[in-house]
Protein backbone atom coordinates (compact mmCIF):
# COMPACT_ATOMS: atom_id res chain seq x y z
CA UNK A 1 0.00 0.00 0.00
CA UNK A 2 2.85 2.39 0.78
CA UNK A 3 4.26 2.07 -2.72
CA UNK A 4 0.88 2.77 -4.29
CA UNK A 5 0.28 5.81 -2.11
CA UNK A 6 3.79 7.17 -2.69
CA UNK A 7 4.00 6.59 -6.43
CA UNK A 8 0.44 6.46 -7.73
CA UNK A 9 -1.44 8.58 -5.23
CA UNK A 10 -3.88 9.82 -7.86
CA UNK A 11 -5.28 6.27 -8.11
CA UNK A 12 -5.73 5.73 -4.36
CA UNK A 13 -9.25 5.39 -3.02
CA UNK A 14 -9.27 7.29 0.28
CA UNK A 15 -12.15 5.19 1.61
CA UNK A 16 -10.15 1.99 1.11
CA UNK A 17 -7.11 3.45 2.85
CA UNK A 18 -9.21 4.71 5.74
CA UNK A 19 -10.97 1.33 6.10
CA UNK A 20 -7.58 -0.41 6.34
CA UNK A 21 -6.33 2.07 8.93
CA UNK A 22 -9.55 1.90 10.91
CA UNK A 23 -9.46 -1.89 10.98
CA UNK A 24 -5.77 -2.48 11.63
CA UNK A 25 -4.55 0.53 13.64
CA UNK A 26 -5.72 -0.73 17.06
CA UNK A 27 -3.82 -4.02 16.65
CA UNK A 28 -0.75 -2.23 15.32
CA UNK A 29 -0.85 0.11 18.31
CA UNK A 30 -1.06 -2.82 20.73
CA UNK A 31 1.86 -4.66 19.12
CA UNK A 32 4.04 -1.56 18.93
CA UNK A 33 3.30 -0.65 22.54
CA UNK A 34 4.43 -4.14 23.62
CA UNK A 35 7.61 -3.86 21.55
CA UNK A 36 8.41 -0.43 22.96
CA UNK A 37 7.89 -1.66 26.50
CA UNK A 38 10.18 -4.65 25.88
CA UNK A 39 12.86 -2.45 24.33
CA UNK A 40 12.75 -0.03 27.24
CA UNK A 41 13.13 -2.93 29.68
CA UNK A 42 16.29 -4.04 27.88
CA UNK A 43 17.72 -0.53 27.76
CA UNK A 44 17.03 0.27 31.41
C-alpha positions as CSV (number, residue, x, y, z in Angstrom):
1,X,0.0,0.0,0.0
2,X,2.8,2.4,0.8
3,X,4.3,2.1,-2.7
4,X,0.9,2.8,-4.3
5,X,0.3,5.8,-2.1
6,X,3.8,7.2,-2.7
7,X,4.0,6.6,-6.4
8,X,0.4,6.5,-7.7
9,X,-1.4,8.6,-5.2
10,X,-3.9,9.8,-7.9
11,X,-5.3,6.3,-8.1
12,X,-5.7,5.7,-4.4
13,X,-9.3,5.4,-3.0
14,X,-9.3,7.3,0.3
15,X,-12.2,5.2,1.6
16,X,-10.2,2.0,1.1
17,X,-7.1,3.4,2.9
18,X,-9.2,4.7,5.7
19,X,-11.0,1.3,6.1
20,X,-7.6,-0.4,6.3
21,X,-6.3,2.1,8.9
22,X,-9.6,1.9,10.9
23,X,-9.5,-1.9,11.0
24,X,-5.8,-2.5,11.6
25,X,-4.6,0.5,13.6
26,X,-5.7,-0.7,17.1
27,X,-3.8,-4.0,16.7
28,X,-0.8,-2.2,15.3
29,X,-0.8,0.1,18.3
30,X,-1.1,-2.8,20.7
31,X,1.9,-4.7,19.1
32,X,4.0,-1.6,18.9
33,X,3.3,-0.7,22.5
34,X,4.4,-4.1,23.6
35,X,7.6,-3.9,21.5
36,X,8.4,-0.4,23.0
37,X,7.9,-1.7,26.5
38,X,10.2,-4.7,25.9
39,X,12.9,-2.4,24.3
40,X,12.7,0.0,27.2
41,X,13.1,-2.9,29.7
42,X,16.3,-4.0,27.9
43,X,17.7,-0.5,27.8
44,X,17.0,0.3,31.4
